[in-house]
Amino acid sequence: MNLLHKKGQGIVEFGIVLMLAIPFVFVVYFVFIFGYYYTTVASLARESARELSVQTTSTMSTARDAIITRKANGKTLLGSYYVWNPIQGISQDTEDAFKYNYDSNSTNGDAYVTVTMTATKTQSGLNDIFSILPNTIKATSTMYWEGSTSSSQ
């Protein structure tokens, strides 16, 4: 049998490879989108936890508000797929976009500050395409607390 005279074999193979390659490219694209936004939210949580870990217990709330003002400046952050809006929170039904918790362990005297950042997926016309992505991205960072319990350091 002579394979040189089979017409259309190349186009059929190209079509099969293309049908497998296009979904793979989209999956890689969505993984990178999620990774980018998760890294951004995690970095923001880590930076905020680092800043709150040197505050006093009485100035933590003020420091949180200062971080929000400096980072958000009245706007939502992140981009077109996910937003982080700590001023309005995410919605009335879900938790706040910027949450912190001071936790002191009474047995050994250690204290920690835990910051949780939550970004939510935007409501755009492309939600059907982006339904593979999770609705929220949550990142938590815990730092050893170096502040004091009084207002003077």
PEPEKA-V589565 format. One record per residue. N is the residue number from 0. RES is the residue in three letters. SS is DSSP state (H for helix, E for strand, C for the rest). PHI is phi as a letter, one per 40 degrees, with the letter a starting at -180 (* if undefined). NEAR is the number of other C-alpha atoms within 8 Angstrom. Layout:
N,RES,SS,PHI,NEAR ; N,RES,SS,PHI,NEAR
//
This chain:
0,MET,C,*,2 ; 1,ASN,C,c,5 ; 2,LEU,H,c,5 ; 3,LEU,H,c,4 ; 4,HIS,H,c,5 ; 5,LYS,C,c,7 ; 6,LYS,C,c,5 ; 7,GLY,C,g,6 ; 8,GLN,H,c,7 ; 9,GLY,H,c,7 ; 10,ILE,H,c,7 ; 11,VAL,H,c,8 ; 12,GLU,H,c,8 ; 13,PHE,H,c,8 ; 14,GLY,H,c,8 ; 15,ILE,H,c,8 ; 16,VAL,H,c,8 ; 17,LEU,H,c,8 ; 18,MET,H,c,8 ; 19,LEU,H,c,8 ; 20,ALA,H,c,8 ; 21,ILE,H,c,8 ; 22,PRO,H,c,8 ; 23,PHE,H,c,8 ; 24,VAL,H,c,8 ; 25,PHE,H,c,8 ; 26,VAL,H,c,8 ; 27,VAL,H,c,8 ; 28,TYR,H,d,8 ; 29,PHE,H,c,10 ; 30,VAL,H,c,8 ; 31,PHE,H,c,8 ; 32,ILE,H,c,8 ; 33,PHE,H,c,9 ; 34,GLY,H,c,8 ; 35,TYR,H,c,8 ; 36,TYR,H,c,11 ; 37,TYR,H,c,11 ; 38,THR,H,c,8 ; 39,THR,H,c,9 ; 40,VAL,H,c,14 ; 41,ALA,H,c,13 ; 42,SER,H,c,8 ; 43,LEU,H,c,9 ; 44,ALA,H,c,14 ; 45,ARG,H,c,12 ; 46,GLU,H,c,8 ; 47,SER,H,c,11 ; 48,ALA,H,c,14 ; 49,ARG,H,c,9 ; 50,GLU,H,c,9 ; 51,LEU,H,c,12 ; 52,SER,C,c,13 ; 53,VAL,C,b,9 ; 54,GLN,C,c,12 ; 55,THR,C,c,13 ; 56,THR,C,c,11 ; 57,SER,C,c,8 ; 58,THR,C,b,9 ; 59,MET,H,c,10 ; 60,SER,H,c,7 ; 61,THR,H,c,7 ; 62,ALA,H,c,11 ; 63,ARG,H,c,10 ; 64,ASP,H,c,8 ; 65,ALA,H,c,8 ; 66,ILE,H,c,9 ; 67,ILE,H,c,11 ; 68,THR,H,c,9 ; 69,ARG,H,c,7 ; 70,LYS,H,c,6 ; 71,ALA,H,c,11 ; 72,ASN,C,f,7 ; 73,GLY,C,g,6 ; 74,LYS,C,b,6 ; 75,THR,C,c,9 ; 76,LEU,E,b,8 ; 77,LEU,E,g,10 ; 78,GLY,C,i,6 ; 79,SER,C,c,6 ; 80,TYR,C,c,7 ; 81,TYR,E,b,12 ; 82,VAL,E,b,13 ; 83,TRP,E,b,12 ; 84,ASN,C,b,13 ; 85,PRO,C,c,12 ; 86,ILE,C,c,6 ; 87,GLN,C,c,6 ; 88,GLY,C,g,11 ; 89,ILE,C,c,13 ; 90,SER,C,a,8 ; 91,GLN,C,c,6 ; 92,ASP,C,c,4 ; 93,THR,C,b,6 ; 94,GLU,C,c,8 ; 95,ASP,C,c,10 ; 96,ALA,C,c,13 ; 97,PHE,E,b,10 ; 98,LYS,E,b,8 ; 99,TYR,E,b,8 ; 100,ASN,E,a,7 ; 101,TYR,E,c,9 ; 102,ASP,E,b,8 ; 103,SER,E,b,8 ; 104,ASN,C,c,8 ; 105,SER,C,c,6 ; 106,THR,C,c,4 ; 107,ASN,C,b,5 ; 108,GLY,C,g,7 ; 109,ASP,C,c,9 ; 110,ALA,E,b,11 ; 111,TYR,E,b,12 ; 112,VAL,E,b,15 ; 113,THR,E,b,13 ; 114,VAL,E,b,15 ; 115,THR,E,b,13 ; 116,MET,E,b,14 ; 117,THR,E,b,13 ; 118,ALA,E,b,14 ; 119,THR,E,b,11 ; 120,LYS,E,c,10 ; 121,THR,C,c,8 ; 122,GLN,C,c,5 ; 123,SER,C,b,5 ; 124,GLY,C,c,5 ; 125,LEU,C,c,6 ; 126,ASN,C,c,8 ; 127,ASP,C,c,6 ; 128,ILE,H,c,6 ; 129,PHE,H,c,7 ; 130,SER,H,c,7 ; 131,ILE,H,c,6 ; 132,LEU,C,c,7 ; 133,PRO,C,c,7 ; 134,ASN,C,c,6 ; 135,THR,E,b,9 ; 136,ILE,E,b,11 ; 137,LYS,E,b,11 ; 138,ALA,E,b,11 ; 139,THR,E,b,11 ; 140,SER,E,b,11 ; 141,THR,E,b,10 ; 142,MET,E,b,10 ; 143,TYR,E,c,9 ; 144,TRP,C,c,11 ; 145,GLU,C,b,8 ; 146,GLY,C,c,10 ; 147,SER,C,b,10 ; 148,THR,C,c,7 ; 149,SER,C,c,8 ; 150,SER,C,c,9 ; 151,SER,C,b,5 ; 152,GLN,C,b,6
//
